[in-house]
Amino acid sequence: MDNLGEILKRVNKLPELEIEERIRAINTIRRLLHEVSPFRNEPVDFVEWVKADSVVANDYNPNSVAPPEMELLRLSISADGYTQPIVTFPETSGRCVVDGFHRNRVGKECQDIQERVHGYLPVVTINPSQEDRGDRIASTIRHNRARGKHRVDGMSEIVIELKRRNWSDEKIGKQLGMDPDEVLRLTQISGLAEMFADREFSEAWNPGTLDDSELDNIQFEDSND
């Protein structure tokens, strides 16, 4: 009940506050509610508004949106408002986007929307268990694939990076929703030779020089057949 009393005090003071103080107070109230919520393990239970310039894109997202779809997204947010928060992970310099890169762009680049949301963006924080970069990459891919959007070339780079992080093919397939053939195919598209450049190959076959007796035993096909 102490938290409830604190919430009521802050609510009563909201109309008196400047916009930044009001947003900060609203975030605090929501956080207090979230802490006692039965859904506190669900990121969507706590949507907070943060300054747009504190949200930065990740450097691995293989998702891309064509100009017509980007314009449709702008129109959707303009007409319907932000109906989905941007999924982020806190870093020292701010928040890194896990999912919602294009929603992030719209809020920053479209002046009418930027003014409407006072230069802020709605975000949720992904579960702390996803702290490792590999886990965050996998989370981004799952979000993209659930919507059916990802670039094959970008996906192959993701698979290579996860392999460099000692993820097995089985783990990659399970975490990214791929079957073994897809994992292998994406590995081959970009970097298979590089991946195994420092590995020792099997000595089952060793190239060498044939002597004359061995050459005599080789039969060549007639090229005219």
C-alpha positions as MATLAB code, in Angstrom:
seq = 'MDNLGEILKRVNKLPELEIEERIRAINTIRRLLHEVSPFRNEPVDFVEWVKADSVVANDYNPNSVAPPEMELLRLSISADGYTQPIVTFPETSGRCVVDGFHRNRVGKECQDIQERVHGYLPVVTINPSQEDRGDRIASTIRHNRARGKHRVDGMSEIVIELKRRNWSDEKIGKQLGMDPDEVLRLTQISGLAEMFADREFSEAWNPGTLDDSELDNIQFEDSND';
ca = [
       0.000    0.000    0.000;
       2.981    2.335    0.431;
       3.531    2.171   -3.326;
      -0.139    2.978   -3.935;
       0.091    6.052   -1.730;
       3.165    7.217   -3.618;
       1.376    6.684   -6.919;
      -1.644    8.735   -5.815;
       0.595   11.602   -4.706;
       2.350   11.662   -8.075;
      -0.908   11.451  -10.040;
      -2.344   14.440   -8.189;
       0.709   16.528   -9.051;
       0.875   15.619  -12.753;
      -1.089   18.604  -14.149;
       1.321   20.998  -12.434;
       4.442   19.554  -14.042;
       6.298   20.556  -17.199;
       6.205   18.004  -20.009;
       9.550   16.315  -19.217;
       8.777   16.107  -15.511;
       5.319   14.772  -16.304;
       6.705   12.039  -18.536;
       9.298   11.122  -15.925;
       6.572   10.921  -13.265;
       4.341    8.788  -15.499;
       7.223    6.391  -16.134;
       7.840    6.162  -12.388;
       4.176    5.435  -11.699;
       4.118    2.731  -14.344;
       7.309    1.223  -12.949;
       5.816    1.088   -9.456;
       2.720   -0.630  -10.827;
       4.893   -3.010  -12.830;
       6.867   -4.034   -9.746;
       3.714   -5.352   -8.051;
       2.064   -6.641  -11.218;
       1.420  -10.383  -11.689;
       2.692   -9.799  -15.245;
       6.010   -8.211  -14.240;
       7.943  -10.917  -16.126;
       6.346   -9.786  -19.389;
       8.143   -6.833  -21.047;
       4.891   -5.429  -22.455;
       3.611   -4.901  -18.912;
       5.867   -1.854  -18.626;
       5.859    0.504  -21.602;
       7.812    3.665  -20.888;
       8.515    6.781  -22.907;
      12.172    7.668  -23.458;
      13.857   10.409  -25.440;
      14.208    9.351  -29.057;
      17.899   10.233  -29.252;
      18.642    7.690  -26.515;
      17.413    4.850  -28.744;
      19.994    3.537  -31.216;
      19.788    0.892  -33.938;
      21.602   -2.406  -33.616;
      24.252   -3.352  -36.176;
      22.949   -6.787  -37.128;
      19.264   -6.560  -38.097;
      18.776   -8.364  -41.459;
      15.245   -6.970  -41.857;
      14.573   -4.326  -44.489;
      11.448   -2.437  -45.532;
      10.834   -1.221  -49.082;
       9.841    2.460  -49.536;
       6.112    1.716  -50.074;
       5.925   -0.339  -46.875;
       7.917    2.299  -45.017;
       5.436    4.944  -46.137;
       2.574    2.683  -45.055;
       4.188    2.325  -41.633;
       4.478    6.113  -41.396;
       0.818    6.461  -42.359;
      -0.181    3.783  -39.857;
       1.602    5.519  -36.979;
       0.324    8.892  -38.123;
      -3.308    7.731  -38.292;
      -3.461    5.005  -35.636;
      -0.721    6.137  -33.276;
       1.976    3.929  -31.816;
       0.202    0.622  -31.224;
       3.414   -1.344  -30.640;
       6.378   -0.280  -28.506;
       9.971   -0.610  -29.631;
      11.728   -3.584  -28.047;
      15.044   -2.475  -26.556;
      17.915   -3.550  -24.357;
      19.599   -1.017  -22.039;
      23.232   -0.194  -22.739;
      25.652    2.284  -21.229;
      24.982    4.879  -23.918;
      21.207    4.399  -24.036;
      18.919    1.745  -25.475;
      19.702   -0.585  -28.363;
      16.835   -1.671  -30.607;
      16.078   -5.391  -30.557;
      12.887   -5.065  -32.586;
      11.176   -2.022  -34.062;
      13.985   -0.340  -35.990;
      11.556    1.173  -38.505;
       9.115    2.324  -35.824;
      12.144    3.975  -34.283;
      12.959    5.706  -37.591;
       9.424    7.002  -38.085;
       9.409    8.588  -34.641;
      12.698   10.337  -35.352;
      12.401   11.255  -39.020;
       8.739   12.230  -39.476;
       8.393   15.705  -38.053;
       4.644   15.618  -37.431;
       4.929   12.380  -35.466;
       8.055   13.540  -33.665;
       6.217   16.669  -32.510;
       3.148   14.700  -31.493;
       5.170   12.395  -29.220;
       7.291   15.294  -27.930;
      10.541   13.754  -29.176;
       9.984   10.560  -27.184;
       9.492    6.904  -28.172;
       7.524    4.113  -26.476;
       9.812    1.254  -25.468;
       9.806   -1.986  -23.564;
      12.870   -3.676  -22.122;
      13.594   -7.234  -23.149;
      14.099   -9.772  -20.370;
      17.505   -9.625  -18.599;
      18.161  -13.235  -19.663;
      18.834  -11.869  -23.161;
      21.836   -9.831  -22.040;
      24.342  -11.724  -24.210;
      24.729  -10.304  -27.718;
      24.054  -13.706  -29.255;
      20.768  -13.992  -27.382;
      19.727  -10.502  -28.488;
      20.572  -11.310  -32.096;
      18.442  -14.449  -31.843;
      15.603  -12.404  -30.342;
      15.730   -9.935  -33.240;
      15.641  -12.774  -35.765;
      12.691  -14.426  -34.010;
      10.747  -11.156  -34.141;
      11.553  -10.755  -37.842;
      10.809  -14.334  -38.832;
       7.534  -14.335  -36.916;
       6.461  -11.555  -39.300;
       8.010  -13.329  -42.289;
      10.588  -10.603  -42.880;
      14.320  -11.083  -43.207;
      17.020  -10.858  -45.876;
      18.798  -14.058  -46.812;
      22.214  -12.386  -47.078;
      21.761  -10.758  -43.696;
      20.612  -14.037  -42.184;
      23.717  -15.831  -43.413;
      25.890  -13.232  -41.677;
      23.902  -13.751  -38.497;
      24.450  -17.512  -38.621;
      28.178  -17.002  -39.122;
      28.390  -14.637  -36.144;
      26.536  -17.066  -33.898;
      28.871  -19.859  -34.991;
      31.814  -17.647  -34.048;
      30.167  -17.381  -30.637;
      30.335  -21.168  -30.393;
      26.639  -21.738  -31.008;
      26.046  -25.217  -32.378;
      23.922  -25.802  -35.474;
      21.329  -27.378  -33.207;
      21.176  -24.317  -30.938;
      21.031  -21.922  -33.901;
      18.184  -23.912  -35.428;
      16.242  -24.049  -32.186;
      16.688  -20.384  -31.245;
      16.130  -18.993  -34.758;
      13.367  -21.370  -35.829;
      15.346  -23.059  -38.617;
      15.688  -26.639  -39.743;
      19.203  -28.139  -40.107;
      19.215  -27.733  -43.906;
      18.474  -24.020  -43.623;
      21.276  -23.506  -41.106;
      23.693  -25.324  -43.424;
      22.527  -23.396  -46.485;
      22.945  -20.039  -44.769;
      26.388  -21.061  -43.533;
      27.415  -21.894  -47.088;
      26.123  -18.639  -48.538;
      28.537  -16.516  -46.577;
      31.723  -17.652  -44.987;
      31.912  -21.424  -44.951;
      35.511  -21.378  -46.182;
      36.382  -18.636  -43.745;
      34.699  -20.473  -40.877;
      36.941  -23.504  -41.330;
      40.081  -21.734  -42.510;
      41.872  -22.498  -39.249;
      40.628  -26.098  -38.957;
      42.733  -29.174  -39.732;
      41.265  -31.161  -42.578;
      41.088  -34.959  -42.613;
      44.121  -36.784  -43.936;
      41.971  -39.468  -45.587;
      43.069  -38.073  -48.949;
      46.507  -36.580  -49.529;
      47.373  -35.082  -52.901;
      50.795  -36.183  -54.147;
      52.878  -36.896  -57.238;
      52.201  -39.999  -59.293;
      55.167  -42.018  -60.553;
      55.401  -43.472  -64.104;
      54.033  -46.917  -63.147;
      50.950  -45.332  -61.608;
      50.414  -43.137  -64.653;
      50.540  -46.211  -66.919;
      47.623  -47.738  -65.006;
      45.352  -44.746  -65.489;
      42.871  -45.098  -68.337;
      41.610  -41.917  -69.954;
      38.354  -41.706  -71.837;
      38.467  -40.915  -75.538;
      37.208  -37.351  -75.891;
      35.589  -38.285  -79.217;
      33.156  -40.778  -77.603;
];
